[in-house]
Amino acid sequence: MRKPLLVVCGVLVLAVAAFVLFGPKGTPGDNSPEAGFARDMATHHAQAVDMAFIIRDRSSAPEIRNLAFDIINTQANQRGMFQGWLQQWELTQATDQRPMAWMSGHGHAGAKTAPGSMPGMATPEELTKLKQAQGQAAEVLFLQLMIRHHEGGVQMADGLLKLSTRDEVVNMARNIVEGQSGEIKLMTDLLKFRGAQPYPSILKPQ
């Protein structure tokens, strides 16, 4: 009789684990990588949109203003999708979990990322400096901050791709990797044109 009892207990443990990760309807649960990615990336995108609005009002260069416009539209739309997923999955938009907890144990943090923080995020001091800068100095600082920010977004999306097989989330992560990698190259070229270089990369060498 002991063996059937052990089998039943094992099934119950697996059922509880599935409920925690995927919820009661086969959707991602509160502690799932998909939910963590959606919450953290929504916050990450919000800062990118804020920085893009700042530079849009401080630069007259068409290429910078066009870039800011693209970032505002793309990342605001994606942020809406992240929030929509959470609503569809019947999960809260915020959580008490520390940022990047969904990547715990998967090496999310680069050398320049503090534990429990999202990679690439600008500090309050850097944002204040950006708000105070003018002209080309503002453009250079924006590009440096946004390149690092995009590298963080790529790092987060790459991490999700290692943890999820859910189609809509995987497709979004791939779009982020492709789109933001392309913008990193563009912004690096814009910096070179202004005689400046990006900050040291936070991405691991391939």
Secondary structure, DSSP 8 states (H G I E B T S, - for coil): -HHHHHHHHHHHHHHHHHHHHH-TTSS--TTSHHHHHHHHHHHHHHHHHHHHHHHHTT---HHHHHHHHHHHHHHHHHHHHHHHHHHHTT--S--SS-TTGGGTTTT---TT--TTS-TT---HHHHHHHHH--HHHHHHHHHHHHHHHHHHHHHHHHHHHTT---HHHHHHHHHHHHHHHHHHHHHHHHHHHTT-------S---
